[in-house]
Amino acid sequence: MGKKVLITGGTGLVGSHLIPLLQSHGHEVAILSRSKDPGKPYPVFEWDYKREYIEEGALEGIDTIIHLAGAGVADQKWTAERKEEIYNSRTKTSYLLYKTLKEQKHQVKNFISASAIGYYGLDTGNINLKETAPVGHDFLAHVVDAWETSTTKITDLDIRLVQLRIGVVLSSQGGALTELLKPPVAAPLSKGTQYMSWIHILDLCRMFVFALENEEMVGTFNAVGPKPATNKELTKEAAAVFGKTFLPIPVPALVLKLMLGEMAKMVIGGNRVNCEKIMEAGFRFEYPKLSETLKNLKASGQ
């Protein structure tokens, strides 16, 4: 039987792929957005965490919330103001949802939240990271830790919580892949040996649907594919599939720091993240291999 799902961050890269998938599984969708859009083929309710406002009626009939909201961590340089927005757009939106659920009558039984592998720190080398690995010490680790803590409050309301720690999402419509292929010539970043724990955008969306439909699933799961690749491997393979010239000479870390500032740590470092837990829960990947993933993304335009 289909569920009624309310999505935050539904207009972003993941949300725009997730909504049609949910609908194809027979679920009804509404979204919370910072602005009304009467042209959408589903209800749009306004919200604003800065004003602690959620439009009346947003929770009516809803049994599941999928929480994707959060300012893009790689969209702009990390000024003090931007870092505050990255932090608040995750933690304060989570607190607003908790506060609203606590104070209003509702039927919400499931809360599925995005999180990120940034939890482990921006550079963990070759360590095979399971969900039990400790939190890192840098800015993004601090953000993700606070984000997870703020969503964990939802469990106080007897609501099932699943947190998906998302890795490097591969899509031809945005994110890491389009950035890697943007320069005239594709080249490894820094040493190129740092791991990128990637996942096909559709496998990630299928994970959210899987978490929604499997009600015995509770807790934190790494949302990455089974075969992490090094930065050099991924860049070289992507260049070959998308018809770009690949230059094996790495872009020096110093150049990346000058271009990106503190944000450069995201591409200089890397994580080798393990997805056994979600596979043990019964999830199966449609795109476990990098070459198949890239060929599908080029062919489908996903």
Secondary structure, 3 states (H helix, E strand, C coil): CCCEEEEECCCCHHHHHHHHHHHHCCCEEEEEECCCCCCCCCCEEEEECCCCEECCCCCCCCCEEEECCCCCCCCCCCCHHHHHHHHHHHHHHHHHHHHHHHHCCCCCCEEEEEEEHHHHCCCCCCCEECCCCCCCCCHHHHHHHHHHHHHHHHHHHCCEEEEEEECEEECCCCCHHHHHCCCCEECCECCCCCEECEEEHHHHHHHHHHHHHCCCCCEEEEECCCCCEEHHHHHHHHHHHHCCEECCCCECHHHHHHHHHHHHHHHHCCCEECCHHHHHCCCCCCCCCHHHHHHHHHHHCC
